[in-house]
Amino acid sequence: MSHTTYARPTDPLVEKNLYHSKPYERQPIRPFGEAKERLPVPVLPDRPDWVEMYWRAWEIAWSNLHRPKPDSGFPANFIAPAAHDHIFMWDSAFMTMFGVYGRRQFDFMGTLDNFYARQHEDGFICREIDMLTGEDYFCPFDPNGTGPNILAWAEWRYFRVSGDDGRLPQVFWPLMALHRWFRSYRTWPDGLYWATGLSSGMNNQPRVPDSVYHHRHWSWVDATMQAVVNGRILEQMAVSLNEEALAAELAAEHAQLTELVNERLWNEEAMFYQDVDVNGRFSKVKSIGAYWALLDADLVPTKRRTPFVQHLRDNWAFNVAHRIPSQSADSEGYNTETGNKWRGAVWSPTNYMVLKGLRAAGQDVLAHEIAINHVSNVCEVYLHTDTFWENYAPETAGPGDPARPDFVGWTGLTPISILLEDVIGISVDWPLRRVVWDRRLDTDMVYGVRNYPLGGEGTMTLLGDGERVTVVTDAPFTLTIQDDEQRLQTAVPAGETEIAL
C-alpha cells in the first residue's frame, strides 16, 4: 500500500528568519569572579542579607551558562533552566529579564536565539527542546507543544531596558510568524485562545477540569491575554520597522481581542477575568494568569481596573502571608501548606509579571508593598536553606513542595530584577533616555545602586537618602524621582550631580 505525504503549510515570514542559517561563533564564558566586576551593585546598608542573596543568585546563574553542543543547531551560548537537560520557552523568556543586567558579560538573549533557530517553516516553535541535540520534545500539533506566547514581551523588555535596537529587525520575523501560528492553531472560531495545563506553564492548576494535557474546549484567560500583549508589542515593532500592513493586521486583532476579553472572560459576579467553557460558565478558580491583562494599557476598562486589582489586596484572595499565590486562597483547590505547585505556590515569574502589570497601571505603591513582602519571604527561606527554590509556600516562609533547589532559573528574578526594579525602585527606558527612581524604602540610610548599566557602555551610580540624591554617570539622561509626596524631573548631565529633595 502506498502512502501519500502531504506538505505542511508554510508561512513566508519564516523565510526572513536569519537564525535558521546563523552559525555558532564561539564566545568565551567568563568566570563569575571576573564577570562580577561589571554587574550592578545594590546599596542597602540596613539589608546586607538582601545584598548577599543578590550576589548568590548571580553566582548560581553563572553556573548554568552553557555553550551549545555541535549537533544541536543552536547559534548561541545560553542559560539553561536549573537541573534539566532541556530548554523551555517559558523559563527562558523570564531568565532574560534578569539577564539584561549582566548583558555586558554574557549575552543572555542568545538563549532566545536558539528557539528562533529551531522554528518550523509554518512558524511553530516548540516549547521544550533538548539542549544536547536540538530536537523538539513535542510534535507541532500536540496541544502541549508550545507556549506561553510571551517571547515578544521578553524581547521588548530587553529593548526598553538596554536600548539595543539592533535585535528588533532580526527577531521581529520569527516572532511574527510564531504569533500567526498561535492565531491559526490555538484559537476558537470566535477568536479566543486556548491552552492546556502544560502549554500554559501552570500544569496542575484546577482552573479547567482535567486539563493538564487537553484544552477541554474552554477559552483560556492567560493564553488570550498573552496574545493581546504579544500582538500589541509586535504592532509597535512593525511600526518602528515601517511594516504598515503587518501593523494594521495586528491592530485589528488587538481591537477584536480586547472586545472579546471584556465581553466573554469578565465574570461580573467575581469581578475578575476567568476561563470560560463552551456554555459560558466561568471557572471556579481565580488564577494569577488573569493579571497578564494589566500589561496592556487598553485591555482593562477603567471601571473594572479597581475591583480587578483589589483582589491583590484582599486577604481572602491573593493577599496571603507570602504574596502572590498562583491562585487565590478563596479558589477551589487552593493548597495552604505547600502550594502544591500551581495550586497556590508563589512563583517568581508570575510575581514579576504582576509587578510589571501594576507598574503599567500606575499602582506603584501596591507593587512596592508586594515586592517587599516577596523578597523578604524568599530571603528568609534563603537564610535557612542557603539556596533558591523553584517555588515557595504561600502561608509560611518555606519552599514549596514539590520544588527544586538551586533554581536560578527564573527564581533569579526575585533577588535580582525585583530587588533592583521594585524594592530599590529603579526602572530605565533607554530608547527615551529616561530613568525613574520610585523611592519607597522605609530607611534613613543612603541606598540605591552603583555600576548600573545604561545603554551600550554607559554606567550610573544613583544614591540617596531623605534629603538628597547623588547621581554619577557618563551618559546623560532625564531622571524622575518620585515617592508618596513628590514627583521631581530633571535633566542629568554626564558627571556628578546632586539633587536636593
C-alpha positions in Angstrom: 0.0 0.0 0.0 1.3 3.4 -0.9 1.2 6.4 1.4 0.6 9.9 0.4 2.8 12.6 2.0 1.2 16.0 2.4 3.2 19.1 2.7 2.6 21.1 5.8 1.5 24.8 5.5 4.3 27.3 5.4 4.5 31.0 6.4 6.5 33.2 4.1 7.6 35.3 7.0 9.8 32.4 8.2 12.0 32.9 5.1 13.1 36.1 6.8 14.2 34.3 9.9 18.0 34.7 9.8 18.6 32.5 12.8 18.0 29.3 10.7 21.3 29.9 9.0 23.2 31.7 11.7 26.4 29.8 12.6 27.7 29.4 16.1 30.6 31.8 16.8 32.4 30.7 19.9 32.2 33.2 22.7 34.0 32.9 26.0 32.1 32.4 29.2 33.9 34.5 31.7 34.3 33.1 35.3 31.8 34.6 37.7 34.6 36.3 39.8 35.7 38.2 36.7 32.1 39.0 35.5 31.0 40.2 38.9 33.1 43.4 38.5 30.7 44.7 35.8 27.4 43.8 37.3 25.2 46.4 39.1 25.8 46.8 42.8 22.8 47.2 45.1 23.5 49.5 48.0 21.3 48.6 51.0 23.2 49.3 54.2 20.5 48.0 56.5 19.7 44.9 54.5 23.0 43.1 53.9 21.0 39.8 53.7 19.3 41.1 50.5 22.6 42.1 49.0 24.1 38.7 49.9 21.1 37.0 48.3 21.6 39.1 45.2 25.2 38.0 44.6 24.4 34.4 45.4 21.7 34.4 42.7 24.2 35.7 40.1 26.7 33.1 41.2 24.2 30.2 40.7 23.0 31.7 37.4 26.6 31.7 36.2 26.9 28.0 36.9 24.0 27.4 34.5 25.6 29.1 31.5 26.4 26.8 28.5 27.9 26.6 25.1 25.7 24.7 22.5 26.7 21.2 21.6 28.0 20.8 18.0 24.9 18.9 16.7 22.2 21.0 18.4 21.9 23.6 15.7 21.9 26.3 18.4 23.8 29.5 17.3 24.4 31.0 20.7 25.6 30.4 24.3 22.7 30.3 26.7 21.4 30.0 30.2 19.6 26.7 31.0 16.9 26.1 33.5 18.3 24.7 36.7 18.8 20.9 36.9 17.4 20.0 33.5 18.8 18.9 30.1 16.0 20.7 28.1 15.5 24.4 27.4 12.0 25.8 28.0 10.4 28.7 26.2 8.6 29.8 29.4 11.7 29.7 31.6 14.0 31.2 29.0 11.8 34.3 28.4 11.8 35.1 32.1 15.5 34.4 32.6 16.4 37.1 30.0 14.7 39.6 32.3 17.3 39.4 35.0 20.0 38.6 32.4 19.7 42.1 30.9 21.7 43.4 33.9 24.6 41.1 33.1 24.5 41.7 29.3 28.0 43.1 29.2 29.5 39.9 30.5 27.2 37.4 28.8 24.6 37.7 26.0 21.6 36.2 27.8 19.4 37.0 24.7 21.2 34.2 22.9 19.0 31.9 24.9 16.1 33.0 22.8 18.1 32.9 19.6 18.3 29.1 20.0 14.5 28.9 19.9 14.3 31.0 16.8 16.9 28.8 15.1 14.6 25.8 15.6 11.5 27.5 14.2 9.5 25.3 11.7 8.5 26.5 8.2 4.9 27.2 9.4 6.1 29.4 12.3 5.8 26.8 15.1 8.5 26.8 17.8 8.4 24.0 20.3 8.1 25.0 24.0 10.7 22.4 25.1 13.9 21.5 23.2 16.6 19.0 24.0 19.7 21.1 24.8 22.1 18.4 23.7 20.6 17.5 20.3 18.4 20.5 19.5 15.4 18.2 18.9 11.8 19.2 19.7 10.3 17.4 22.7 6.7 17.8 21.3 5.2 17.4 17.9 3.9 20.6 16.3 0.2 19.9 16.7 0.4 18.3 20.2 -1.9 20.5 22.3 1.0 20.8 24.8 3.6 21.6 22.1 4.2 25.3 22.5 3.6 28.3 24.7 3.2 30.5 26.6 3.3 33.2 23.8 5.5 35.7 25.6 8.7 35.9 23.6 7.9 39.3 22.1 7.3 40.6 25.6 10.7 39.4 26.7 12.4 41.0 23.6 10.5 44.3 24.2 11.6 44.5 27.8 15.2 43.9 26.8 14.9 46.6 24.2 13.4 49.2 26.5 16.0 48.5 29.3 19.1 48.1 27.1 18.2 50.4 24.2 19.6 47.7 21.8 17.6 48.3 18.7 19.8 46.1 16.6 17.9 43.0 17.6 14.4 44.2 16.6 14.8 43.9 12.8 16.1 40.3 13.3 13.7 38.9 15.9 10.6 40.5 14.5 10.2 37.9 11.8 10.3 34.7 13.8 8.2 36.4 16.5 5.6 37.5 13.9 5.5 34.0 12.3 5.1 32.4 15.7 2.3 34.8 16.6 0.4 33.9 13.4 0.9 30.2 14.2 -0.8 30.7 17.6 -3.6 32.6 15.9 -4.1 29.8 13.3 -3.9 26.8 15.6 -4.6 27.9 19.2 -7.9 29.8 18.7 -11.6 29.0 18.7 -13.9 30.3 15.9 -14.7 33.4 17.9 -11.0 34.3 18.2 -10.4 33.5 21.9 -7.4 31.4 22.6 -7.0 28.0 24.3 -4.1 26.3 26.1 -3.5 23.2 28.3 -2.0 22.9 31.8 1.3 22.2 30.2 1.3 24.8 27.5 0.1 27.5 29.9 3.0 26.6 32.2 0.6 26.1 35.1 0.2 22.4 34.7 -1.8 21.3 37.8 -3.9 24.3 38.4 -7.6 23.1 38.6 -9.0 26.1 36.8 -10.1 24.0 33.9 -11.1 20.4 34.9 -8.8 17.6 33.8 -6.8 19.9 31.5 -3.1 19.0 32.2 -2.9 17.7 28.6 -6.0 19.0 26.9 -7.8 22.3 26.4 -11.2 20.8 27.3 -12.8 23.1 24.8 -12.5 26.1 27.2 -11.3 29.6 26.4 -8.2 30.3 28.5 -7.8 33.7 30.0 -4.0 33.8 30.2 -3.5 32.5 26.6 -5.9 35.1 25.3 -4.4 37.9 27.2 -0.8 36.9 26.2 -2.0 37.1 22.6 -3.2 40.7 23.3 0.0 41.7 24.9 2.2 39.9 22.4 0.3 41.4 19.5 0.4 44.9 20.7 4.2 44.7 21.2 4.6 43.2 17.7 2.5 46.1 16.4 4.9 48.6 17.9 7.8 46.7 16.4 6.1 46.7 13.0 5.5 50.4 13.1 9.2 51.0 14.0 10.2 48.8 11.1 7.7 50.5 8.7 5.8 47.3 8.1 2.5 49.0 7.7 0.4 46.0 6.5 1.6 43.9 9.4 0.9 46.7 11.9 -2.6 47.0 10.6 -3.1 43.3 10.9 -2.0 43.3 14.5 -4.0 46.4 15.4 -7.2 44.7 14.0 -6.6 41.6 16.1 -5.9 43.7 19.2 -9.2 45.5 18.8 -11.1 42.3 18.3 -9.5 40.5 21.2 -9.9 43.5 23.6 -13.7 43.4 22.9 -13.9 39.6 23.2 -11.9 39.5 26.5 -14.3 42.1 28.1 -17.4 40.5 26.7 -16.7 36.8 27.4 -14.0 36.5 30.0 -15.1 39.1 32.6 -17.0 37.5 35.5 -19.1 40.4 36.8 -20.1 38.5 39.9 -16.5 37.7 40.9 -15.2 41.0 39.4 -12.4 39.0 37.8 -11.3 37.7 34.4 -11.7 33.9 34.3 -11.6 30.9 31.9 -14.9 30.1 30.4 -16.4 26.8 29.0 -18.4 26.3 25.8 -21.6 27.0 27.7 -20.4 30.3 29.1 -19.8 29.0 32.6 -16.8 30.5 34.4 -14.0 28.6 36.1 -14.2 28.3 39.9 -10.6 29.4 40.2 -9.1 32.9 40.2 -5.8 32.4 38.6 -2.8 34.7 38.7 -2.7 34.2 35.0 -5.5 36.8 34.6 -3.1 39.5 35.5 -1.4 39.4 32.2 -4.3 41.8 31.4 -2.5 44.6 33.3 0.4 44.6 30.9 -1.8 46.2 28.1 -2.9 49.7 29.0 -6.1 49.4 26.8 -7.3 46.0 27.8 -8.9 46.5 31.2 -11.6 49.3 31.2 -11.1 51.9 33.8 -14.3 51.0 35.8 -13.0 47.4 36.1 -9.4 48.1 37.0 -10.0 49.0 40.6 -12.1 45.9 41.6 -9.8 43.7 39.5 -6.7 44.9 41.3 -8.5 44.8 44.7 -8.2 41.0 44.7 -4.4 41.5 45.2 -5.2 43.5 48.4 -7.8 41.1 49.9 -6.5 38.7 52.5 -9.1 36.1 51.5 -7.8 36.2 47.9 -4.2 37.0 46.9 -3.0 38.9 50.0 -1.7 35.9 52.0 1.4 35.6 54.2 3.7 35.2 51.2 2.4 37.2 48.2 1.3 36.3 45.5 -0.1 32.8 45.4 -0.6 31.4 41.9 -4.3 31.0 42.6 -6.4 32.9 45.1 -7.0 31.5 48.6 -10.8 31.5 48.1 -10.5 29.4 44.9 -11.3 25.7 44.6 -8.2 23.5 45.1 -6.1 26.1 46.9 -3.3 24.4 48.9 -2.5 26.2 52.2 0.5 24.2 53.3 3.0 24.0 50.4 1.0 25.5 47.5 1.3 22.2 45.6 2.9 23.8 42.6 0.3 26.0 40.8 -2.5 25.4 43.4 -1.3 28.3 45.4 2.5 28.2 45.5 4.4 31.5 44.9 6.5 31.7 41.8 9.0 34.4 40.8 8.0 34.7 37.2 4.3 35.2 37.7 5.1 37.6 40.6 7.3 39.5 38.2 4.6 39.6 35.6 2.1 41.0 38.1 4.5 43.6 39.4 5.2 44.9 35.8 1.5 45.0 35.2 0.9 47.0 38.4 3.6 49.5 37.4 2.0 49.8 33.9 -1.4 50.5 35.7 0.1 53.2 37.9 -0.1 51.0 41.1 3.4 51.8 42.3 2.6 51.7 46.0 1.0 48.3 45.8 3.8 47.0 43.6 6.4 48.1 46.1 4.4 46.6 49.0 4.1 43.2 47.3 7.8 43.2 46.3 8.9 43.9 49.8 6.8 41.0 51.1 8.0 38.6 48.4 11.7 39.5 48.7 11.5 39.3 52.5 10.0 35.8 52.4 12.4 34.5 49.8 15.3 35.9 51.8 14.1 34.2 55.0 14.0 30.9 53.2 17.4 31.6 51.6 18.9 32.3 55.1 17.6 28.9 56.4 18.4 26.8 53.3 21.3 28.7 51.6 19.6 28.4 48.2 16.7 29.5 46.0 13.7 27.3 45.2 11.6 26.7 42.1 8.5 27.9 44.1 7.5 28.8 47.7 4.8 28.1 50.1 2.0 30.7 50.3 1.2 30.7 54.0 4.7 30.3 55.6 8.3 31.3 54.8 9.3 27.9 53.3 10.0 26.2 50.0 7.1 24.8 48.1 6.6 21.1 47.6 7.4 19.9 45.0 10.1 22.5 44.4 13.7 22.1 43.1 16.6 23.8 45.0 19.4 25.9 43.4 16.8 27.2 41.0 18.4 30.1 39.1 16.5 29.5 36.7 13.7 32.0 36.8 13.8 32.4 40.6 16.7 34.7 39.9 14.1 37.3 39.1 13.4 37.9 42.8 16.9 38.6 44.2 18.0 40.5 41.1 15.2 42.1 39.0 12.6 42.6 41.6 15.2 43.8 44.1 16.5 46.4 41.6 13.2 47.4 40.0 10.6 47.1 42.6 12.4 47.2 46.0 15.1 49.8 45.3 12.7 51.1 42.6 14.8 51.8 39.5 13.4 51.5 36.0 15.0 52.6 32.7 13.6 53.3 29.3 16.8 53.8 27.5 15.5 54.5 23.9 13.9 57.6 25.5 17.0 58.1 27.8 14.7 58.1 30.9 15.4 56.8 34.4 12.7 56.7 37.1 13.5 56.2 40.7 10.4 55.2 42.7 11.8 55.7 46.2 9.6 53.9 48.8 12.1 52.1 51.1 11.5 52.8 54.8 15.0 53.8 55.7 17.0 56.8 56.8 20.2 55.4 55.3 21.7 56.2 51.9 20.6 53.5 49.4 20.5 52.9 45.7 22.7 51.3 43.1 26.3 51.5 41.8 27.6 50.5 38.4 24.1 50.3 36.8 24.5 49.7 33.0 23.0 52.3 30.7 22.7 51.6 27.0 25.7 50.1 25.4 28.6 51.3 27.6 27.2 53.9 29.9 27.0 53.4 33.7 25.2 55.1 36.5 25.5 55.4 40.3 22.3 56.5 41.9 22.3 57.0 45.7 20.1 59.0 48.1 18.6 59.4 51.5 15.7 61.6 52.6 17.4 64.9 51.8 19.4 64.5 48.6 20.1 62.2 45.7 23.6 61.9 44.1 24.0 60.8 40.5 27.3 59.9 38.9 27.1 58.9 35.2 28.9 59.1 31.9 25.7 59.1 29.9 23.2 62.0 30.1 19.5 61.2 30.7 16.3 62.5 32.2 15.7 61.5 35.8 12.4 61.3 37.5 12.3 60.9 41.3 9.0 60.0 42.9 7.6 59.0 46.2 4.3 59.4 48.1 4.8 63.2 48.5 6.5 64.4 45.3 7.5 63.8 41.7 10.6 65.6 40.5 12.0 65.5 37.0 15.4 66.9 35.9 18.0 66.6 33.2 21.1 64.8 34.4 24.4 65.6 32.5 27.5 63.4 32.4 29.5 63.8 35.6 28.3 64.1 39.2 25.0 65.8 40.1 23.5 66.5 43.5 19.7 66.9 43.8 18.1 68.4 46.9 14.8 66.8 47.8 
